[in-house]
Amino acid sequence: MIQHVCERAAQSLLLHEVVVATDDERILRTVERFGGKAHLTSPDHSSGTDRVAEVAIKLEGDIVVNIQGDEPLISPRMIDEAILPLMQDKSLPMSTLCRRIREPGEAFDPNVVKVVKDPEGFALYFSRAPIPYHRDLWRELVPHREGAEISLCYKHFGLYAYRRDFLLHFSRLRPSPLERIEQLEQLRALENGYRIKVLETDEETIGVDTEQDLERVRAIFQGKSAA
């Protein structure tokens, strides 16, 4: 899985270097075997962003991108889409991606993070719960509810582009209350008053959070191999 992510990230038009940040020596050795570059980090980080920050201290460059290691279908175009806002607006501290939810089950799935944006495309909130909550139609939270109105629901992709200086500052902030409750590190930025630009993408990917996700991804790769 890590190799697929590295190979796809290397196809980005805007990234200059791909580095794996891990606290597991097995992953470190695996990356080195397929010719990748990896750094061993502290095992005490509370989030992936904090782990990336430890490595970013040793790197040059103005922008650092956090690409999750459980996204073997990540599109190089998605990575570039996340980076572009920071290249176009030097005042932005960080950016990320979203896509309109099309399947009601995703709106009610806690493994699918949802995001609500303001009219300028900045995040108002991220949650594992279905947001915005439709008061009249959603009397109870039922997965795969038939006919659920989800036209305003957006799924968030765990892909972040940071201004390097902001990333290092972010990692020094204490984990925030909402971050601890939802287990979403981006809420630390919002709770401390920082804005997150959220770009809508047409691309799709599958984060491997469960055995079912893994089987879905394997089926996709097997289908490509058969073709």
N, C-alpha and C positions, 0 to 999 in steps of 0.2 A: 504493500500500500504506500509506504513512504517513497519507494522508488517511482511509482506512478506520479505522485505529487511532485517530486523533484523534476522529473522529466517534463511534465506539463508546465511547471513554473519556468523552467529554462527556455521555453518557447515564447515567453513574454517579450514583447518588443521594447519594454521600458526598464526591465530589471537588468542590473549589471552583474549581480552575483546571487547565487542561491546557497543558503547555509541552513543546515538543520540544527535546531537547538533542542537538546534532549538531556534528561537526567538519567537515562538508561544506557549502560555500556553496550547492551545487545543491539540497540538501535544504532549507536555510534559505529560499531563494527560493521553492521549491515550496510550503512551508508558508505563507509569507506570501501567495502567490497565492490559496490557497483560504481565506484569512482566519484562519489559525491563528497561534499565537504560538510563536516559536522563539528559542533562544539559541545562538550560535556558541561552541563550547568548544575547549579545547586538543586537538590531535590525539594527544597523548602518553599518554592514559589507557589503562590495561591492561584495564579492564572497563567495562561499561555503568554499573555502580553508581558507579564513580569519576567518570564523566562526569556522572551525575545529581547527585552531591555538589557538583560545581563550580557547578551552577545553583542548588542548594538553599541555598547560602550567601546568595544574593540574595533568597530567598523567605521569606515568613512562614508560620506554621503549624507545628503539632506533628508532623504525619505527612506523609511524602513517599512516593509510590508510584512504583516503577520499572516501567513498562510497556514491553515490548519492541516495537520498531518493525516487527518481522517477524511480528506476530500480527494480521493483518487480520480474523480471525474472533473476536477476544477479546470475551467477553461482559461487558457492564457489571455484571452480577450477580457475576461472578468478581472484579472489582475491589473491589466492596463486601465480598465475603466475605473477601478478604485484609485489608481495612482494619479490619473489626469487632473482631478480637481485640485490636488495639492500643487501640481505644476502650474496650473492656471491662476491660482489664488494663493499668494504667499502668506495670507493671514489665517488660513485654515490650519487647525492643529491636527485634525484627523478626518478620515472619510471611510465609508463602507458602502455595501451594496444591498439592494433589496429587489424583490420581484412580487408582483401581485399574486396572491394565492388563488389557485383555481380549483383545488380539491377541498371540500369542506373538512375532511379528516385532518388536513394539515393545520387548519385554524384551531382545532381542539387538541392537537398533539403537543405535549410539553417539550418534546425533543425538537420541535420546529419553533424557533424563536420568531416572535412577531415584533414589528416596529410601527410606530405612528409618527408621521412627519408633519412639520408645519408647511405653509404654502411656499416657503423658499427652499424646501427640501432638507431642512435640518431636523434631526431626531428630537421628538418630544419625550418618547419613552420606548423602552424595549421590554418585552415580557414573554414568559413561556405560556401565559394565559392568552386566550383569544381577545385581542384588542384591535380596533375599538369594539366594545361589547354592545351588541344590539339588544337594547332593553326589551323591546316589544316582541322580537322573534326568538330570542334565546332565553327561554324560561329556565332552562337547565343546561348544563354543559354536557352534551351528549356527543361523543365522537362519531363522526360520519353521519351526523344528523341529516336526514333527507331534506332537501330544499333550503338548507341554511344559506342565509344571505351573507356572502363573504366578499362583496365587491370592493369594500374599503380595507380589506385585510392584506397586509404585505408580510411576506416571510423575509427574515433577515439572514444573510449569508455571513458566516463567521470569517470574514476576510477584512482586514483592517490595514489601511495605509496611514502611517504616522509621520509627522514632522519629527525628525530624530531628536531634537532638543525637547520637544514636548513628550515624547515617549520616555525619555530618561526622567523627566519631571514626574510624569504619570506614575512611574514605578516607585517613586518615593512617597506617593500619597498612600494613606492607610486605606485598606479595603473598606468600602462604604456599607452602610446598613442595607440599602436596596441591593447592592451587589451580592452581599452575603445571602439574602433571602432568595433571590432569583438565580444565583450562581452565574451572573453575567457581568464580566469585568467592565464592559462599556458603560455600565451604569455609574461606575466610579467617576468617569469623566463628566457625565451629566450632573451628578450630585455635587461636583466641585465647580460647576458653572461653565464648563467648556462645551463648545458646540461641536456636533458631529454631522458632517455633510453626508447625506444618504442618497446615492444614485440608484435609479431604477435600471435594471438590466433585463435584456431579453434572454440571457443565458440561463441555464439550469444546471444544477449539480445535486449530488446526494451525499450528505455527510453520514459517515458510518458510525451511528450511535448505538445500534442494536444488531442482534443476529439477523433480524429481518432485513435491515439496511444492507448488511454484508451480502446476503443472498441476492438481493436486487442488483447490487453492483457486479457480483460475479456473473449473473445472468447476462448483464449488458456486455461485459467483456467477452463472454463465451459467444454471444451473438455476433460481435464484431469479428472474432476469430473465425467463426463459421462462414461469415460473409467473405 
